[in-house]
């Protein structure tokens, strides 16, 4: 049941982000693939270059993701270093006046093995980021 729910959430995210056409199906396949590759710790093997995902190197975009994050929010990105990543928000809380966002990651680094992890990013009132990797 857990995998069905996870797949439904990912499918819902892709449809909301890309609409219901062929692009949504292609993006869903890429999302499914990064999850599979990451959980199996497989080599990236050029996967990230094929995703067509938006560039995630922009600080303002990442800050906006943290600022508006709610449990269940998803984000997909590629980066200038050739990596790509899928994030899913699992918890949002306040810590010493900072908004903290906990999320799971599925990530592939260019010419490296893919993997998973958990991250907590806290954004203070001044917009300063504090990262706590689990």
N, C-alpha and C positions, 0 to 999 in steps of 0.2 A: 504494500500500500504506500509506503514511503517513497519508493521510486516512481510510482504512478503520480503521486502528488508533486514530486520534484519535476517530472517531465511536464506535467500540466502547467506548473508555474513558469517554467522556461518557455513553453509554447505560448502561453499568454503574454509573456514579456515580448517575445519576438513578433507576435501579431500586433501588439500595441505599438511597437517601435517601427516596424517596417510595413504594416498594412497586411492585407490578406492575400496578396498576389504571389507570384513565383519567387519574388525576392524574399518574402517572409519564409517560404519553405527552404530556400537556399541558406538563409541566415540561421534557421532552426537547425539545419544539418551541421553548420559550422559550430553552433553552440553545443550541440550533442557531441560533436567530435572533440572539442577542447575538454569537455567533462570526461569523456572516455579516455583520451590520451593522458590527461593529468592524473586521473585515478589509477591508471596503469603504469604511470611514470615512463611513458614512451618518449623516444626522441621527437623533437619538434619537426625535423625533416621538411622544412619549408612551409609548414602549415600556416604560420602567421602571415606570411606574404600573400596567401590565397584568400584570407578572410574578407578583405575589403572593409574591415571595421574602422571606425573613426579614430583619429589620432588622439591619444590620451596624454600627450606631453604638456598640455596647456594647464597651468596652475589654476587659472580662473574657472575652467571647466570642472576640475577636480574639486575645487572649493565649493562650487555650486552643487555638485553631487553630495558632498558631506552636509552642506547646509540644508538641503531639501530631503535628505535620506529618511526613509521610513522602513520598517521591517518589511522585507520582501522586495525592496527596490533592487533592480539589476543594472549593471553597467558593463559594456564590452568596449575594449580598446586595443589598438596596436600602438607601438612606441617606436621612436627613432632608432633605438638600439636593436630593432627587429623582433622584440618580444610582443606577445599578445596576452590578453587577460580577460577573464570573466569574473565579476564580483557580484555577490548577493548579500544584502544587508540582513543580518540575523538579530541585531539588538541595537537600540539607540537609548542612551542614558546621559545624564549630566554628571560631571565629576569636577568638583572644585570650580564651578562656573563655566566649564567647557562642555560643548556638545561632543559626546563620544559616540562613534559609530563602529560597531563590531560587524565584520563581514568575512565571509568565506571567499577564498580566491581559487581559481583554476588558472594556472599560468604556464605558458611555454616560452622559454628563452631561445633566441636564435641559436641553432646548432647545439642545443643542450637538451636534457630531458625535461619533460613537462612535470608538473607537480601541483599539489594542493597546499593550502595553508589557511590560517586564520589571522586576521589583522584587526587591531583596534586603533583607529585614528581619532584623535581629539583635536577639536578646533576651538581655541580660546576666543574671548571677546574681541581680541585684537587681530584675529585671523591667523594666528600662529598655529602651526601644525605640530602635534606631538604624536609620534607613532609608537605603538606597543605591539610587537609581533609575538604571537603565541606559539 
